[in-house]
Amino acid sequence: MKLFDVYQINEITIVKAQGSYVWDENGVQYLDMYGGHAVISIGHTHPHWVERIEDQLHKIAFYSNSVRIPIQQELANKLEAVSGKKDYQLFLCNSGAEANENAMKLASFHNGKKKVVAFRKSFHGRTSLAVAATDNPAILAPVNETANVIFLPFNDEEALENCFKKNGNEISSVIVEGIQGVGGINVATESFLKKIRNLCDEYNAVYIADSIQCGYGRSGSFFSHDYAEVNADIYSMAKGMGNGFPVAGILISPQFKAKHGMLGTTFGGNHMACAAALGVLEVMEKENLVEQAKQRGMYLINRLKRIEGIQNVRGRGLMIGFDIPDELKDLRKNLLTNQNVFTGEAKPNVIRLLPSLAITKKQVDEFLEALQEEIDQIKNKGNSETPVEEEKVITEDL
Ligand SMILES: Cc1ncc(COP(=O)(O)O)c(C=O)c1O
């Protein structure tokens, strides 16, 4: 049987991983500045996380949500402590798209309204409503098309205000990434997020903070939306939550009342997923990783800003992007091929850095050195007018 060929892949087979390094089948070591697309939060195969999963596997791997699963409550308690979101409620599911789908559905159940406001360059996932709220017609099947999503420019308070004036009684929710990831590392301004909060309050709409990529400590705050110092009604979480074990969820503010059957999933909140997610939070707390992400991120951003050739360095914590001019268009490919460094990208010309929150200063320096070396190489080649050869196909990010 053939695999359904939907991913553009690098011809590399990773067989081992630890911390911020991975190794291929030939024993070649790579520095992982991509974190498997922002998924690796506490570091690959962290021993405590492995032990948590292993222990759970020997007890029970799965039983459905038709019985009590105390480890779900244990996870909710820990999440409350680490995220600082008091009295929120937790619904567990399996992926980022599913989390956002449930968030928008819950909002609509709650206020009985139909329209969703989303923003240009957003990415919210590939299920029906999540993809409809994603600003990419190429991944929207005809069956997903809906008149219920209104797209507005990102960080444009006036456009948002006008939209609410016109459609306020129909708007059920506003969904926004605190830092757009796939869209190219665009940080939502604090004033924009405050405006969303105020308009949602005024018009009885639900503020959904898509924290799938920018959440879980990556920005140097548990939720990147927290920089605005206002609470969202729903936070969606996935990627960093399980450090690679598939687990996702939404945090739901206290005013939402649950009803049996309203939301549901077979696998969501299974014993293994909860054990993995607890392992992540325990390590985050013990190793102070949110603060560390903030410090390392500041260091990395400051150093990147001093590098000649790359442009518009931006981001927060360990969610960082910079633009590469045309003359450096091979930089990402060369970093992988010549320096064994994985990075992410955003079309058309952004390199994205999404390393583990536990990356060490030495590893950050190792990356900066590799980056400088490759920039110099390309510039020298350009000066000697040697044509740059095509080498490896680079993965297109999800
Ligand atoms: C901001 C954001 N929301 C939602 C998703 C979808 O998550 P998943 O691929 O787990 O469905 C992603 C994935 O990249 C994302 O970056």
The ligand as a Gaussian input file, in Angstrom:
#p B3LYP/6-31G(d) Opt

LIG

0 1
 C       -2.077000      28.541000      15.098000
 C       -2.459000      27.150000      14.700000
 N       -3.717000      26.749000      14.906000
 C       -4.113000      25.511000      14.575000
 C       -3.241000      24.602000      14.013000
 C       -3.718000      23.217000      13.631000
 O       -3.170000      22.266000      14.483000
 P       -3.179000      20.709000      14.071000
 O       -2.230000      20.554000      12.928000
 O       -2.745000      20.001000      15.321000
 O       -4.579000      20.367000      13.696000
 C       -1.910000      24.989000      13.775000
 C       -0.940000      24.051000      13.143000
 O        0.087000      24.414000      12.640000
 C       -1.501000      26.297000      14.129000
 O       -0.261000      26.724000      13.921000

